Amino acid sequence: MNPTAQLDQLLRGPAPLLALAPMQDITDLPFMRLIANCGGPDIFYTEYFRVYKGSHLIKPILRSVTENPTGIPVIAQMIGNDIPALVRTAKELQQYPVAAIDLNLGCPAPIVYRKCAGGGLLRHPEEIDAILGHLRQAITSTRFTVKTRLGFDSPEVFDRLLAIFAKHSLDLLTVHGRTVAEKYFSEVHYDLIARAVAAVPCPVLANGNIISAQKAAQVLRTTGARGLMIGRGAIRNPWLFHQAREHCAGRAYSLPRGFEVLAYVRALYDALCSPEVREVSQVQKLKKYMNFLGLGIDREGAFLHQIRRVSTRADFFRICENFLDHDRPMALEPVVENLGRTDVLAGDHL
């Protein structure tokens, strides 16, 4: 079955569709493989392809599509505002086995929105209208999807955005229930995601602060969404998709033991390890992931305090073993979801 047909089947099926959020510098091919081995989502999204005049398809991101061994379909995401370049890139991407092509309308990184891309476009609904119109005409052999936030600095524009989305016959809409200005620090406005579900004719995925199987079920009930997109929660707990799937189906699930979480960290290190990268740089890269996982390992903060101060692989795993070399079940849920900028990746998609 081709990826587009797989997506169509998932959208028609009875179970909630579970997607791994696109996270820049995170959701590459090695991370996709690793997550798939833990139960995995129903659908992957690539990191975004930056699109502008003269841009080309970034080969490492494209490998997430062309070399994906998991059997899980992949949606290719674009970010940009140049209509001819977006149309060109959408046509190029349709030559590859993508389940859909997604437009990023939510990235809150200043380097992105100051160029009127990602979340910056939410200040200009008329430009979004024009972009969607051209892309809808260009995307003919696969599905066309959008990931958005509620607005730039206020959700007052959200109803207007929903009318634009409905006008262009999207195949799937993902709504992160915050504005760009709120980044990741506010409560998620699930009531506005529910408004989107009622307003647009296409299926809607709810996104934002889904940190447990119980929260997943609650968000589905609250919003009426067709499914969920999970980002940070899946870095912290790669078994979360399996747990949410089981819980929503009324089945019991087990929590990972400490030694299983330790094995995940080891697998993560090995998956991201590259012979041309210095050890200190490799350890620094893993710390980005530990900023999320650490909140579920140790709620007092000692794990993160120690792990942020190491620079060698030996010291990194010595600390991991001190906290994880046991057989106690671990919920991997933080007490506080937003602890500051150290708990946020530079990019959209969480």
Beta strands, then each sheet from edge to edge (+ up, - down):
strand 1: 17-20
strand 2: 43-50
strand 3: 74-79
strand 4: 100-105
strand 5: 143-148
strand 6: 172-176
strand 7: 204-207
strand 8: 227-230
sheet 1: 1+ 2+ 3+ 4+ 5+ 6+ 7+ 8+ 1+
end
